[in-house]
């Protein structure tokens, strides 16, 4: 018996049509597929192009923590004097959602600080703030963000730190 390519005479229990051609049973929507990538769902004659977000990006860097302290507002409304690392966000090609800071030499097995872009707000006078949780004293800080640079509170002075920013 001769069958033509793509005949649709029914699908067997393994998902193949009886002509030996795999059945298309996809359920992806254009928003589920990365922007610009093409795919097919259930119609082999209709090529679709994704509109979804590209993969999340990350960036890493190293920096030495401050030798002196600065006053940084705490979640409680008072100010705390703390060492910090300054990270220039304007050098990144994306706006991070989180930044994790650790000692470069891994002498401390825990993170020094986690900065979150959640609850970012403008306080006037050219200063913005975003929440951060610092492991040095389990304190929540309002991290200053000025001219693209954030000042993340950490526990140790003049210490090599590595950071990872996550989109």
Secondary structure, DSSP 8 states (H G I E B T S, - for coil): ----TT--S-B-TTSBBTTS-B-------GGGSBTT-EE-SS-TT--EE--B-----EEEEEEE--SS-EEEEBTTSSEEEEEEEEEEGGGSSS--SEEEEEETT--SSS-SEEEE-TT-EE-STT-EEEEEEETTTTEEEEEEEETTEEEEEES-SS-EEEEEEE-
